[in-house]
């Protein structure tokens, strides 16, 4: 059986992008909460400057994604949904890469607890992405690839 993908009609595509952006408050909360928990859990063992730099990058990206959400709520029209979908996809991709970097930066092969922690957090964020990003598959696929592939390389 061959599956083909077709573009949805413009009004449906616009509504899918609106649905995507409706999840932003939960996405922001998850990113800030989980990055804070990751910093707290890794604080005793990770290089602190690197850990704070990573958390700062998450915070800056989260700020920009919140600003994008605010602009989208005011300016999204049916005719420019693709543009807003692309913007969201870029933010999701960067987020996925930042989360994926935790595997490369903070997994200590001599400390199995770091592997367990990073794996569970990345897996949990990926599970959350299923619900928050499923309205726009490019954002979901790129987030997941960015977050999981570095874990494969780190192990």
C-alpha positions as CSV (number, residue, x, y, z in Angstrom):
1,X,0.0,0.0,0.0
2,X,1.4,3.4,-1.0
3,X,0.7,6.4,1.2
4,X,0.7,9.7,-0.5
5,X,0.6,13.1,1.2
6,X,-1.5,15.8,-0.2
7,X,-1.7,19.4,1.0
8,X,-4.8,20.2,2.8
9,X,-7.1,22.9,1.5
10,X,-5.9,26.5,2.5
11,X,-8.6,26.9,5.2
12,X,-7.8,23.6,6.7
13,X,-4.1,24.3,6.6
14,X,-4.7,27.7,8.3
15,X,-6.7,26.0,11.1
16,X,-4.0,23.4,11.6
17,X,-1.5,26.2,12.1
18,X,-3.8,27.9,14.6
19,X,-4.1,24.6,16.5
20,X,-0.3,24.3,16.5
21,X,0.0,27.8,18.1
22,X,-2.7,27.0,20.6
23,X,-0.3,24.6,22.2
24,X,2.4,27.2,22.7
25,X,1.7,28.0,26.4
26,X,2.1,24.3,27.3
27,X,5.2,24.0,25.2
28,X,6.7,27.0,26.9
29,X,5.9,25.7,30.4
30,X,7.3,22.2,29.6
31,X,10.6,23.7,28.2
32,X,11.1,26.0,31.2
33,X,10.1,23.4,33.8
34,X,12.1,20.6,32.3
35,X,15.2,22.7,31.7
36,X,15.1,23.9,35.3
37,X,14.8,20.3,36.5
38,X,17.6,19.2,34.3
39,X,19.9,22.0,35.6
40,X,19.0,21.0,39.2
41,X,19.6,17.3,38.6
42,X,22.9,17.8,36.7
43,X,24.3,20.6,38.9
44,X,26.4,18.4,41.1
45,X,28.1,16.6,38.2
46,X,28.1,18.7,35.1
47,X,30.4,21.6,34.2
48,X,28.3,24.5,35.5
49,X,29.2,27.1,32.9
50,X,28.2,24.7,30.1
51,X,25.0,23.8,32.0
52,X,24.0,27.4,32.5
53,X,24.9,28.3,28.9
54,X,22.6,25.5,27.7
55,X,19.8,26.6,30.1
56,X,20.3,30.2,28.9
57,X,19.9,29.1,25.3
58,X,16.7,27.3,26.1
59,X,15.4,30.4,27.9
60,X,16.3,32.7,25.1
61,X,14.7,30.4,22.5
62,X,11.6,30.1,24.7
63,X,11.3,33.9,24.9
64,X,11.4,34.2,21.1
65,X,8.9,31.4,20.7
66,X,6.6,33.2,23.2
67,X,7.0,36.5,21.2
68,X,6.2,34.6,18.0
69,X,3.1,33.2,19.6
70,X,2.0,36.7,20.6
71,X,2.5,38.0,17.1
72,X,0.8,35.0,15.5
73,X,-2.3,35.4,17.6
74,X,-2.7,39.0,16.3
75,X,-1.6,38.6,12.7
76,X,-2.3,35.1,11.4
77,X,-4.5,35.2,8.4
78,X,-5.7,32.2,6.3
79,X,-3.5,33.4,3.4
80,X,-0.2,33.4,5.3
81,X,-0.6,30.2,7.4
82,X,2.4,28.5,5.6
83,X,4.7,31.4,6.7
84,X,3.6,31.0,10.3
85,X,4.0,27.2,10.0
86,X,7.6,27.7,8.8
87,X,8.4,30.0,11.6
88,X,7.1,27.5,14.2
89,X,9.0,24.7,12.5
90,X,12.3,26.6,12.8
91,X,11.7,27.2,16.5
92,X,10.8,23.6,17.0
93,X,13.9,22.4,15.2
94,X,16.2,24.6,17.2
95,X,14.4,23.5,20.4
96,X,14.9,19.8,19.4
97,X,18.6,20.4,18.7
98,X,19.1,22.2,22.0
99,X,17.4,19.3,23.9
100,X,19.4,16.8,21.8
101,X,22.6,18.6,22.8
102,X,22.0,17.5,26.4
103,X,23.0,14.0,25.3
104,X,26.3,15.2,23.8
105,X,27.1,17.7,26.6
106,X,25.9,16.0,29.8
107,X,25.9,12.2,29.4
108,X,28.9,10.9,31.4
109,X,29.6,7.3,30.3
110,X,31.1,6.7,33.7
111,X,27.8,7.8,35.4
112,X,24.8,5.8,34.3
113,X,22.4,8.1,36.1
114,X,23.2,10.9,33.7
115,X,22.3,8.6,30.8
116,X,19.0,7.6,32.5
117,X,18.1,11.2,33.3
118,X,18.9,12.6,29.8
119,X,17.2,9.7,28.1
120,X,14.0,10.1,30.2
121,X,13.8,13.8,29.7
122,X,14.4,13.7,26.0
123,X,11.9,10.8,25.7
124,X,9.3,12.7,27.7
125,X,9.8,15.8,25.7
126,X,9.3,13.7,22.5
127,X,6.2,12.2,23.9
128,X,4.8,15.7,24.6
129,X,5.7,16.7,21.1
130,X,3.3,14.1,19.8
131,X,0.4,16.0,21.1
132,X,1.7,19.6,20.7
133,X,3.2,19.3,17.2
134,X,1.0,16.7,15.5
135,X,-1.0,19.4,13.7
136,X,2.1,20.3,11.6
137,X,4.2,17.2,10.9
138,X,7.3,19.1,9.6
139,X,7.7,20.7,13.0
140,X,7.2,17.3,14.8
141,X,9.6,15.4,12.6
142,X,12.4,18.0,12.8
143,X,12.0,18.4,16.5
144,X,12.1,14.7,17.1
145,X,15.1,14.2,14.8
146,X,17.0,17.1,16.5
147,X,16.3,15.8,19.9
148,X,16.9,12.0,19.4
149,X,19.7,11.7,16.9
150,X,22.3,13.3,19.2
151,X,21.4,10.7,21.8
152,X,22.2,8.0,19.4
153,X,25.6,9.5,18.7
154,X,26.3,10.0,22.4
155,X,25.8,6.4,23.3
